[in-house]
């Protein structure tokens, strides 16, 4: 997964666990695409301080994912739902086979939860 997409997903799932100060700086860096210098000037801290804070935020978000696996579960379930969508577009499956396949995928989703 592309680093920016991964950072976004991790932030979506775990961003509220960061302090307001961390969230502000992280959002400016990752989503606002501001430079370390711009952020440092805005918050009256050093560039190194900004860099360290962003790195700590990345590490914290990744640690939460390593413990809770919410993004991984989300991605797996999303894939399974996409499989169901493809099955419904498949005209060659009988209604009975479609039902069996969907029931199997639903079971896999429930296991993931």
KOLKEFI-253454 format. One record per atom (N, C-alpha, C, O, CB): residue in three letters; x, y negated, z negated. Coordinates in steps of 0.02 Angstrom, whole numbers, always signed. Each point is the difference from the previous one (the first is absolute). Glycine has a CB too. Example, Ala and Ser with C-alpha at 12.3 -4.5 7.8 and 13.67 -1.06 7.14 Angstrom:
REM residues 2
 code   east  north     up
  Ala   +660   +284   -390
  Ala    -45    -59     +0
  Ala    +45    -60     +0
  Ala    +52     +1    -33
  Ala   -147    +58    -29
  Ser    +77   -112    +98
  Ser    +42    -59     -3
  Ser    -39    -55    -37
  Ser    +25    -55     -8
  Ser    +34    +87   +116
This chain:
REM residues 113
 code   east  north     up
  Unk    +42    +59     +0
  Unk    -42    -59     +0
  Unk    +44    -62     +0
  Unk    +52     -2    -34
  Unk   -144    +64    -27
  Unk    +72   -112    +99
  Unk    +39    -61     +5
  Unk     +2    -34    -69
  Unk    -50     +0    -37
  Unk    +17    -14   +159
  Unk    +91    -15   -139
  Unk    +10    -28    -66
  Unk    -52    -53    -18
  Unk    -26     +0    -56
  Unk   +148    +23    +69
  Unk   -138    -67    +34
  Unk    -49    -53    -14
  Unk    -69    +30    -15
  Unk    -34    -23    -46
  Unk    +98    -55   +120
  Unk    -84   +128    -36
  Unk    -65    +33    -11
  Unk     +1    +35    -68
  Unk    -49     -3    -37
  Unk    +32    +19   +162
  Unk    +72    +17   -140
  Unk     +6    +35    -64
  Unk     -4    -50    -58
  Unk    -35    +12    -49
  Unk   +105    +78   +103
  Unk    -34   -146    -48
  Unk     -3    -51    -53
  Unk    -71    -26     -9
  Unk    -23    -10    -56
  Unk   +142    -23    +82
  Unk   -154    +23    +29
  Unk    -68    -24     -3
  Unk    -47    +49    -35
  Unk    -40    -19    -42
  Unk    +61    -44   +146
  Unk    -14   +126    -86
  Unk    -41    +51    -32
  Unk    +15     +6    -75
  Unk    -45     +3    -42
  Unk    +39    +59   +151
  Unk    +70    -60   -125
  Unk    +19     +5    -71
  Unk    -26    -60    -38
  Unk    -25     +8    -56
  Unk   +128    +57    +87
  Unk    -98   -124     -2
  Unk    -25    -60    -33
  Unk    -76     +3     -7
  Unk    -27    -20    -51
  Unk   +124    -45    +97
  Unk   -132    +88     +6
  Unk    -73     +5     -3
  Unk    -22    +45    -58
  Unk    -48    -15    -35
  Unk    +42     -3   +159
  Unk    +41    +73   -133
  Unk    -19    +48    -52
  Unk    +25    -20    -70
  Unk    -36    +11    -49
  Unk    +37    +77   +137
  Unk    +58   -116    -92
  Unk    +31    -10    -66
  Unk    +17    -72    -16
  Unk    +27    -14    -53
  Unk    +17   +127    +64
  Unk    -58   -159    +34
  Unk    +20    -70    -10
  Unk    -28    -31    -63
  Unk    +32    -43    -30
  Unk    -26    +34   +152
  Unk    -65    +29   -142
  Unk    -30    -28    -61
  Unk    +38    +20    -63
  Unk    -12    -29    -53
  Unk    -99    +30   +110
  Unk   +155    +46    -51
  Unk    +41    +20    -58
  Unk    +61    -45     -9
  Unk    +35     +5    -50
  Unk    -74   +113    +67
  Unk    +52   -161    +31
  Unk    +55    -48     -5
  Unk    -25    -62    -38
  Unk    -60    -13     -3
  Unk   +112    +55   +112
  Unk     -5    -79   -137
  Unk    -19    -63    -33
  Unk    -20    -51    +53
  Unk    +15     +9    +59
  Unk    +63    +15   -155
  Unk   -113    -77    +76
  Unk    -20    -52    +47
  Unk    +61    -31    +35
  Unk     -1    -14    +60
  Unk   -100    -10   -131
  Unk   +155    +13    +32
  Unk    +62    -29    +27
  Unk    +29    +47    +53
  Unk    +20    -22    +54
  Unk     +2    -37   -163
  Unk    -19   +124    +94
  Unk    +27    +49    +47
  Unk    -44     +1    +63
  Unk    +26     +0    +56
  Unk    +21    +69   -151
  Unk   -113    -68    +86
  Unk    -45     +2    +58
  Unk    +10    -61    +45
  Unk     +2     +7    +61
  Unk    -85    +58   -130
  Unk    +89   -124    +40
  Unk     +7    -61    +39
  Unk    +63     +3    +43
  Unk     -2    -14    +60
  Unk    -59    -50   -148
  Unk   +117    +81    +57
  Unk    +63     +3    +37
  Unk     +0    +56    +51
  Unk    +23    -10    +57
  Unk    +36    -37   -157
  Unk    -84   +105    +81
  Unk     -3    +57    +46
  Unk    -43    -16    +61
  Unk    +19    +15    +56
  Unk     -3    +64   -153
  Unk    -74   -110    +85
  Unk    -44    -18    +56
  Unk    +33    -51    +46
  Unk     -5     +5    +61
  Unk    -94    +18   -134
  Unk   +134    -71    +43
  Unk    +34    -50    +42
  Unk    +54    +33    +43
  Unk     +8    -18    +59
  Unk    -30    -69   -147
  Unk    +58   +135    +60
  Unk    +54    +32    +36
  Unk    -25    +49    +52
  Unk    +22     -1    +58
  Unk    +50    -12   -158
  Unk   -118    +56    +81
  Unk    -21    +55    +44
  Unk    -55    -22    +48
  Unk     +4    +14    +60
  Unk    +26    +66   -150
  Unk    -80   -115    +65
  Unk    -57    -18    +42
  Unk     +6    -70    +29
  Unk    -23    -13    +55
  Unk    -47    +90   -123
  Unk   +101   -122    +31
  Unk     +9    -68    +23
  Unk    +62     -9    +42
  Unk     +9    -52    +32
  Unk    -69    +14   -131
  Unk   +103    +88   +100
  Unk    +61     +0    +39
  Unk    +44    -60    -14
  Unk    +34    -26    +45
  Unk    -95    +89    +43
  Unk    +61    -86   -151
  Unk    +44    -55    -19
  Unk    +70    +27    -15
  Unk     +8    +57    -20
  Unk   -106   -121    -27
  Unk   +148    +23    +58
  Unk    +69    +21    -13
  Unk    +13     -3    -75
  Unk    -37    -30    -38
  Unk    +74    -13   +151
  Unk    +16    +77   -134
  Unk    +19     -2    -70
  Unk    +12    -71    -23
  Unk    -19    -19    -56
  Unk    +70   +133    +67
  Unk    -19   -154    +31
  Unk    +13    -69    -16
  Unk    -63    -41    -10
  Unk     -5    -40    -46
  Unk   +111    +50   +109
  Unk   -154     +0    -19
  Unk    -63    -37     -6
  Unk    -37    +18    -64
  Unk    -27    -43    -35
  Unk    +19    +40   +159
  Unk     +7    +68   -140
  Unk    -33    +23    -61
  Unk    +37    -26    -61
  Unk    -31    -23    -49
  Unk    -10   +126   +109
  Unk   +107    -99    -58
  Unk    +41    -23    -57
  Unk    -14    -74    -13
  Unk     -7    -20    -58
  Unk    +96   +105    +85
  Unk    -93   -124    +25
  Unk    -13    -72     -8
  Unk    -70    -12    -29
  Unk     -9    -41    -45
  Unk    +86    +17   +142
  Unk   -126    +61    -72
  Unk    -69     -8    -23
  Unk     -8    +17    -74
  Unk    -38    -33    -36
  Unk     -1    +59   +152
  Unk    +73    +27   -138
  Unk     -7    +23    -70
  Unk    +57    -24    -45
  Unk     +2    +17    -59
  Unk    -63    +82   +103
  Unk   +106   -138    -16
  Unk    +56    -27    -38
  Unk    +42    +55    -34
  Unk    +17     -4    -59
  Unk    -85   -100    +40
  Unk    +83   +155    +59
  Unk    +45    +54    -22
  Unk    +52    +12    +54
  Unk     -5    -27    +55
  Unk    -88    +81   -125
  Unk   +143    -14    +55
  Unk    +53    +12    +48
  Unk    -23    +49    +55
  Unk    -48    +38    -10
  Unk   +135    -60    -80
  Unk    -52    +20   +146
  Unk    -14    +47    +54
  Unk    +11    +72    -24
  Unk    -38    +45    +16
  Unk    +72   -131    +70
  Unk    +19    +95   -126
  Unk    +15    +66    -28
  Unk    -57    +23    -46
  Unk    -18    +59     -1
  Unk   +142    -83     +8
  Unk   -152    -23    -45
  Unk    -56    +16    -43
  Unk    -61    +23    +39
  Unk    -34    +48    -19
  Unk    +76   -132    -62
  Unk    -54    +51   +137
  Unk    -56    +20    +44
  Unk    +14    +69    +28
  Unk    -44    +43     +0
  Unk    +21   -164    +29
  Unk    +83   +131     -5
  Unk    +18    +65    +29
  Unk     -8    +56    -52
  Unk    -29    +52    +15
  Unk   +110   -109    +63
  Unk    -57    +46   -138
  Unk     -5    +50    -52
  Unk    -73    +15    -19
  Unk    -19    +57    -10
  Unk   +130    -95    -33
  Unk   -152    -15    +40
  Unk    -70     +9    -18
  Unk    -36    +40    +54
  Unk    -40    +44    -16
  Unk    +42   -152    -47
  Unk    +11    +93   +126
  Unk    -32    +38    +55
  Unk    +22    +73     -2
  Unk    -41    +45     +9
  Unk    +37   -150    +61
  Unk    +68   +116    -82
  Unk    +24    +69     -5
  Unk    -32    +37    -58
  Unk    -20    +58     +7
  Unk   +129    -95    +43
  Unk   -116     +3   -108
  Unk    -32    +31    -58
  Unk    -73    +15    +15
  Unk    -26    +52    -20
  Unk   +105   -113    -57
  Unk   -113    +16   +111
  Unk    -70    +11    +18
  Unk     -6    +61    +47
  Unk    -42    +43    -11
  Unk    +19   -166     -1
  Unk    +66   +126    +63
  Unk     +0    +58    +45
  Unk    +11    +64    -39
  Unk    -35    +50    +11
  Unk    +79   -122    +81
  Unk     +4    +71   -138
  Unk    +14    +60    -40
  Unk    -59    +18    -45
  Unk    -16    +59     -7
  Unk   +138    -88     +9
  Unk   -153    -21    -32
  Unk    -58    +13    -44
  Unk    -58    +30    +40
  Unk    -31    +48    -21
  Unk    +67   -143    -53
  Unk    -50    +65   +132
  Unk    -55    +25    +41
  Unk    +14    +72    +23
  Unk    -45    +41     +0
  Unk    +21   -158    +38
  Unk    +87   +131    -20
  Unk    +17    +68    +22
  Unk     -3    +48    -59
  Unk    -20    +58     +8
  Unk    +94   -105    +82
  Unk    -54    +25   -150
  Unk     -5    +43    -59
  Unk    -72    +18    -15
  Unk    -15    +57    -17
  Unk   +119   -111    -29
  Unk   -149     +5    +52
  Unk    -71    +15    -11
  Unk    -24    +52    +50
  Unk    -36    +46    -18
  Unk    +17   -162    -25
  Unk    +40   +109   +105
  Unk    -21    +49    +51
  Unk    +30    +68    -15
  Unk    -34    +51     +9
  Unk    +26   -143    +77
  Unk    +70    +95   -108
  Unk    +31    +64    -16
  Unk    -36    +36    -57
  Unk     -1    +61     -3
  Unk   +111   -107    +41
  Unk   -140     +7    -82
  Unk    -35    +30    -57
  Unk    -73    +15    +16
  Unk    -27    +52    -21
  Unk   +103   -113    -54
  Unk   -109    +17   +113
  Unk    -72     +6    +10
  Unk    -20    +27    +68
  Unk    -54    +30     +7
  Unk    +42   -124    -85
  Unk    +52    +85   +129
  Unk    -11    +26    +68
  Unk    -65    -25    +32
  Unk    -30    +36    +41
  Unk    +94    +64    -75
  Unk    -86   -160    +16
  Unk    -63    -25    +28
  Unk     +4    -15    +74
  Unk    -47    +14    +37
  Unk    +21    -61   -149
  Unk    +81    +19   +134
  Unk     +8    -16    +71
  Unk     +4    +65    +41
  Unk    -30     +6    +53
  Unk    +90   -114    -82
  Unk    -23   +156     +3
  Unk     +6    +65    +34
  Unk    -69    +32     +7
  Unk    -17    +26    +53
  Unk   +135    -12    -99
  Unk   -157    -14     -8
  Unk    -67    +29     +2
  Unk    -44    -38    +49
  Unk    -38    +31    +39
  Unk    +50     +7   -158
  Unk     -7   -104   +118
  Unk    -39    -41    +46
  Unk    +16    +18    +73
  Unk    -45     +9    +40
  Unk    +42   -101   -125
  Unk    +67    +97   +101
  Unk    +21    +15    +68
  Unk    -23    +70    +22
  Unk    -21     +9    +57
  Unk   +120    -85    -72
  Unk    -96   +124    -31
  Unk    -23    +68    +16
  Unk    -74     +1    +13
  Unk    -23    +31    +47
  Unk   +115    +16   -118
  Unk   -130    -81    +28
  Unk    -73     -2     +9
  Unk    -19    -37    +64
  Unk    -45    +20    +36
  Unk    +30    -16   -162
  Unk    +51    -58   +140
  Unk    -12    -38    +62
  Unk    +10    +46    +61
  Unk    -40     -1    +47
  Unk    +77   -107   -103
  Unk    +16   +148    +55
  Unk    +14    +46    +54
  Unk    -57    +51     +7
  Unk    -21    +17    +56
  Unk   +145    -31    -74
  Unk   -149    +39    -38
  Unk    -54    +50     +2
  Unk    -64    -31    +28
  Unk    -36    +33    +38
  Unk    +88    +27   -137
  Unk    -67   -121    +80
  Unk    -59    -34    +26
  Unk     +7    -11    +76
  Unk    -49     +6    +37
  Unk    +30    -62   -149
  Unk    +80    +40   +135
  Unk    +11     -8    +71
  Unk    -10    +67    +36
  Unk    -26     +2    +56
  Unk   +107    -95    -79
  Unk    -62   +148     -9
  Unk    -12    +67    +28
  Unk    -74    +12     +8
  Unk    -22    +26    +51
  Unk   +128    +17   -103
  Unk   -145    -61     +2
  Unk    -73     +8     +4
  Unk    -28    -41    +58
  Unk    -42    +24    +37
  Unk    +36     -4   -162
  Unk    +31    -81   +132
  Unk    -22    -42    +56
  Unk    +14    +32    +68
  Unk    -42     -3    +45
  Unk    +62    -97   -117
  Unk    +39   +129    +79
  Unk    +17    +33    +63
  Unk    -43    +62    +12
  Unk    -20    +14    +56
  Unk   +138    -55    -68
  Unk   -133    +77    -42
  Unk    -43    +59     +7
  Unk    -69    -19    +25
  Unk    -29    +35    +41
  Unk    +92    +22   -133
  Unk    -90   -112    +68
  Unk    -67    -20    +20
  Unk     -2    -22    +73
  Unk    -53     +1    +31
  Unk    +30    -36   -148
  Unk    +80    +17   +145
  Unk     +3    -19    +71
  Unk    +11    +61    +45
  Unk     -5     -6    +61
  Unk    +49   -106    -95
  Unk    -28   +169     +5
  Unk    +15    +61    +38
  Unk    -66    +34    +20
  Unk    -34    +29    -43
  Unk   +145    -15    -18
  Unk   -128    -18   +124
  Unk    -63    +29    +25
  Unk     +4    +75     +8
  Unk    -52    +33     +8
  Unk    +29   -139    +49
  Unk    +83   +136    -58
  Unk     +6    +71    +13
  Unk    -13    +43    -63
  Unk     -7    +61     +6
  Unk    +89    -89    +83
  Unk    -86     -3   -147
  Unk    -13    +37    -61
  Unk    -75     +9    -10
  Unk    -40    -46    +12
  Unk   +145     +1    -63
  Unk   -123   +105    +30
  Unk    -71    +11    -17
  Unk    -16    -36    -65
  Unk    +45    -18    -38
  Unk    -45   +131    +97
  Unk    -63   -123    -71
  Unk    -22    -34    -61
  Unk    +24    +38    -61
  Unk    +20    -30    -50
  Unk   -121    -16   +110
  Unk    +99   +111    -56
  Unk    +22    +43    -56
  Unk    +75     -6    -12
  Unk    +22     -7    -57
  Unk   -116    +88    +83
  Unk   +134    -79    +28
  Unk    +72     -8     -6
  Unk    +19    -69    -27
  Unk    +45     -7    -41
  Unk    -29    +89   +135
  Unk    -51   -132    -69
  Unk    +12    -68    -24
  Unk    -14     -5    -75
  Unk    +39    -30    -37
  Unk    -70    -16   +151
  Unk    -23    +76   -136
  Unk    -17     +0    -71
  Unk    +53    +34    -42
  Unk    +17    -23    -53
  Unk   -138    +22    +84
  Unk   +146    +58     -6
  Unk    +52    +37    -36
  Unk    +64    -41     -6
  Unk    +30     -5    -53
  Unk    -79   +113    +94
  Unk    +69   -138    +15
  Unk    +61    -41     +0
  Unk     -7    -60    -48
  Unk    +46    -15    -38
  Unk    -23    +50   +157
  Unk    -80    -67   -116
  Unk    -11    -58    -43
  Unk     -2    +20    -74
  Unk    +25    -36    -43
  Unk    -88    -20   +137
  Unk    +33   +113   -108
  Unk     -2    +25    -69
  Unk    +70    +15    -25
  Unk    +16    -15    -58
  Unk   -130    +63    +79
  Unk   +156    -19    +22
  Unk    +69    +15    -19
  Unk    +39    -65    -14
  Unk    +36     -4    -50
  Unk    -41   +109   +120
  Unk     -3   -154    -27
  Unk    +36    -63    -10
  Unk    -26    -35    -63
  Unk    +39    -29    -37
  Unk    -22    +18   +162
  Unk    -82    +13   -136
  Unk    -29    -30    -60
  Unk    +30    +33    -63
  Unk    +15    -34    -49
  Unk   -122     +7   +111
  Unk   +116    +93    -59
  Unk    +31    +35    -56
  Unk    +71    -23    -12
  Unk    +22     -8    -57
  Unk    -93   +105    +80
  Unk   +108   -108    +32
  Unk    +69    -25     -6
  Unk     +2    -70    -30
  Unk    +44    -16    -40
  Unk    -11    +86   +139
  Unk    -81   -111    -80
  Unk     -3    -68    -28
  Unk    -15     +3    -75
  Unk    +31    -35    -39
  Unk    -70    -10   +150
  Unk     -7    +88   -130
  Unk    -17     +6    -71
  Unk    +59    +27    -41
  Unk    +11    -22    -56
  Unk   -130    +42    +88
  Unk   +158    +25     -3
  Unk    +61    +24    -34
  Unk    +49    -56    -10
  Unk    +33     -4    -52
  Unk    -49   +116   +102
  Unk    +21   -157     -2
  Unk    +47    -56     -4
  Unk    -19    -48    -55
  Unk    +43    -31    -32
  Unk    -20    +42   +154
  Unk    -88    -17   -133
  Unk    -23    -46    -52
  Unk    +13    +31    -68
  Unk    -16    -30    -51
  Unk    -72    -18   +127
